[in-house]
Amino acid sequence: MTAASRWFHRPDPRPHARIRLVCLPYAGAGAAVFKGWAERLAADVEPLWVRLPGRENRLRERPLAQWPELVDEFAAALTEEVPSPYVLFGHSMGGMVVYKTVTSTALSRVPERVVISACRAPDVPRAVPALHELPEEEFAKGLADLGGVPAEVLAGRGLFRMLEPMLRADLRLAETWPPDPPGPVPVPLTVLWGDADHVAPRAAVEAWRRLALGGYRGREVAGGHFFLTDPAAGVVELLNREIGGCG
């Protein structure tokens, strides 16, 4: 396995696919959050789930907590491992990574479209308090209140301490975003928001329209901030429709 290939989990390799779908999860999560998606994607779409350092089979690697390093390394891996055409999807912090990557000079081949989900626009203030510098107990409580981290991780002190550096690194990224003045999205953009999301509500997500010089579509789905884990939200079916006109 090469350094670049470690960034991607291929649950269902489709070498002759018409297009690839590259998905980035929310803070603290890995490829596992996309379990069950591959079999629901269109047959001509190859799924690639992104694994950032510090989780799953990259648990022993140092988590990346600085935007320039993360974007440069991910853009290099994307260029090496994912042929065009492709679409980028990111949920919450994953959406932030998508935006920073597609607007970076480190990316040599842009995607056909980006889909940013449950993620406020970069010029919209965050709606929840910062957590990444809190003491351990307060940090764990803040994560529990936010949701998204399994209860067994927060309850098991040994497991939590093992994952704590990665969780803090991810939250630091999310809470210090954007590090630069926001620029336009250079490709067509689709945004998704949950009708009960209080972290990234509709107005905060629809504000992406101001940066969408390549075209904009907005879609509302049922659910709170972590709606992508609920099959009833229909995210995969929506992605099939969005990807259908690409490539």
Secondary structure, DSSP 8 states (H G I E B T S, - for coil): --TTGGGEE-SS--TT-SEEEEEE--TT--GGGGTT-GGGS-TTEEEEEE--TTSGGGTTS----SHHHHHHHHHHHHHHH--SSEEEEEETHHHHHHHHHHT-TT-SS--SEEEEES---TTS--SS---TTS-HHHHHHHHHHH--S-HHHHH-HHHHHHHHHHHHHHHHHHHT--SS-----SS-EEEEEETT-SSS-HHHHHGGGGG-TT-EEEEEESSSTTGGG-GGG-HHHHHHHHHHT--
